[in-house]
């Protein structure tokens, strides 16, 4: 797996190639949401606390966590920063787990 994290005009761009081989793993949005929900549970914080910290309303975060709306990349990166998890580690763990389930 190859990760690229690049900053351009104060925006962090994360590009991830999920597989080097044919028929590679697909990471579903539900997997990312579940992982984020797990990080929140580990920190033992509610959506209101997280929302205040990253300046996103609690109900908006709830809609993202439920999968009703897609989460914008800047919000995902803010959440990872709040949980103190580097993006490349977060996505590598998801990728590795998706391979184990194959």
TAWO-V5705 format. One record per helix or strand. SS is the DSSP state (~ for helix, > for strand). FROM is the first residue (numbers start at 0). LEN is the number of residues. Records with the same first field share a line. If there is no record, write none. Layout:
# TAWO-V5705
SS: FROM-LEN + FROM-LEN
This chain:
# TAWO-V5705
>: 1-7 + 10-7
~: 28-15 + 46-8 + 57-9 + 72-10 + 86-14
